[in-house]
Amino acid sequence: MSTRSVLPDLNDDVCARLREAFRRTGYDADGVVAALGGAAHAALGRGEPVPAERASRDAGELGTLIRLFLLGGTEPETAVKAAFAPLAPEDAVAAGLLTAVADGYRAGLDVRPHGDEEGSWWVVSDLDADVLGSTVPEDHVLGVGHASLSLIRATSRNPVGTLLDLGTGNGVQALHAARHARRVTATDLSERALALAAATFRLNELDVELLRGEWFAPVARRKFDQVVCNPPFVVGPARVDYTYRDSGLAGDDASALVVRQLPGFLNDGGVGHLLASWLHTGKEDWADRVSRWLPAETDAWFVQRDVADPALYVGTWLRDAGLDPRSPEGRAKAAAWLDWFAANDVRGIGFGFVTLRRAAGVGSPTVVCEDLRQAYDDPLGPEAAGWLDRVEWLRESGDSLLDVRFVVPGTVLLESVEEPGDEGWATSIRRLHRTDGPGWQHEVDELATRLLAGCRGMLPLEDLIELLAAAQGLEASELAAAALPVVRELVRHGMLVPAGK
């Protein structure tokens, strides 16, 4: 496995001319979809290039750029010269953007549009294994993959003054951060990643501070309002095959390191978002494992999105790098990886999102670890922001919840499952569903459903509990003691809200 010695040089002049070409041809997120059509664009996203290649034939100079950068094709000199004007092909080759071949030019880098609701950017990264036709080099800079998109969707977007993108890679997290942060700092250990991130920022005319170094070393003694991090979270033996995914630390130590250190680089009340992996072993529950990583004075929300079988996990990451698991090299790496898992009693590998908040001076920070493996459509970022707000409200409310008038939001539904019995149908399951956000579900008993039915913002919780206790012949104090933990959990998940909020 090799590390490339020549760095691309997309300087200000090259980026200015390339940007002009892209704007002139309509090479942006909306332009590509319009040129290909919805069906062909969807097929391209599934890794099926032929429909997109056929659709691009009628797209003129935009079609040339699509075939070069999105389909990995070879284009003749005349077509490339027209599409790239005013950037000459030879200058694009010198910058590392194109590669000259016998019958024309091929892409030397992956440059593709990436957009959100407000507009479109271009992201510069390395060509993947499918386009290269071989395994990628050690210093490969990954494009915008599923993990990157997941972190983008899981990041809260409240306006902040300063934001750190730790391990920026191609710079896509910093692009999104620039929408809501006044100043963005991005770091990476890889010199190549910093070169491509710098190209991404120049191409999009963004001013981002770039620093090189390992983990938090480049920003020692600095603090930020927000930190985002897509770390090299692949777990296994302590080795580095690819810098974008391997940390050189064994097991889940890379995720543990970031969780332990990140809160120390936040201003009080500052928030961190990261992707992380953790081991499931026969010795402990995963929630106990990740909770031990946390420093003091830190609110934390660990959301487990998936748990992978070790064998499936290894095969997935071998293929990710373009390595055939059936090849001699693939077999050797798989064997060493699985041997390490077996020696460390690894039964599964959890993956998910971590939201952290520095809560200085708080006696009892809130730490919640929960599974969220069901499919949902809404992004998790707004939910993470809401979760932090609700946790803070619960902390400030303390023992005064009984004085609060609560409302069940209209997005919360009650599902009843009934089964036949000797006296007809009997309810066996009562389950609350939140139909927005991540689709939380809570099973509740009959008393809880009756209590919630009264939560219409008219009476405080204490009065509702007293009325229910009287109707059921129960002690109000005992019913309150049983109800308050349920109320707090429902409030945390946005399934019960104070009236007027």
Secondary structure by P-SEA (a helix, b strand, c coil): cccccbbbbbcaaaaaaaaaaaaaacccaaaaaaaacaaaaaaaaacccaaaaaaacccaaaaaaaaaccccccccaaaaaaaaccccaaaaaaaccbbbccccccccbbbbbbbcccbbbbbbbccccccccccccccccccccaaaaaaaaacccccccbbbbcccccaaaaaaaaacccbbbbbbccaaaaaaaaaaaaaabbbbbbbbcccccccccccccbbbbbcccccccccccccccccccccaaaaaaaaacccccccccbbbbbbbcccccccccaaaaaaaaccccbbbbbbbcccccaaaaaaaaaaaaccccccaaaaaaaaaaaaaaaaacccbbbbbbbbbbbcccccbbbbbbbbccccccccaaaaaaaaaaaaaaaaaaccccccccccccccbbbbbbbbbccccccccbbbbbbccccbbbbbbcaaaaaaaaaccccccaaaaaaaaaaaacccaaaaaaacaaaaaaaaaacccccccc
